Amino acid sequence: MRVNRVASANRSQSSCPADLVRTRDGWILVQCVGNTLFKRWSRLMGEDHWLTDPRFRDDAARSSHGEILSERTATWAAERTTADALAELAIAKIPAGPLLSPAQVLNDPHVNAGGYLQSLQYPGIDRAVPYVTPGAQLSETPATIRFRAPTIGEHTVSIMEELGYPAAQVAELRERRVIGGQAAPVALGADL
């Protein structure tokens, strides 16, 4: 086992094959941890002979040769659509899932059912935009989003005044561009 590993992109450092690979129409994440999953993966890939190869005897050994396993997974996935690859992996009982675009995440039924997003109005956008809700939900003091994120410079003047700066000095600092003031909101794309 290598103790001073170098970056390996999305490939796992401690178990393999575990990587993000391209399909014909997208990307999937395949995650094999432990010998049982490696046996299933080897059979699915048609690489049964790797089950007796010392390079792949356990997670530590496999992670030292992860590039070989990732390459084989990538070759296999490249011949399939995302749906087909995920279906085959599910039949083989190998954990896997699709890599979703931001728009797909926002529309994912699991994300929406989990209550991970809350919509709020934002200046300059004609519809509500999604905000990620607090990660922990407590039964007695549930966390909520009460305010949207500020626009650039939205609170600068009020903060300066609260700190005791006179209005004339705040105006001078804004004119010299030392501080910003309420800026016009940036129009965001329609892909949110």
ABEGO torsion letter per residue (X at the ends): XBABBBBAEABBAABOBBBBBBBAAEBBBBBBBEAAAAAAAAAAAGAAAAAABAAAABAAAAAAAAAAAAAAAAAAAAABBAAAAAAAAAAAGBBBBBBBBAAAAAABAAAAAAGABBBBBBBGBABBBBBBBBABBBAABBBBBABBBBBBGAAAAAAAAAAGBBAAAAAAAAAAGABBBBBBBBBBBAAX
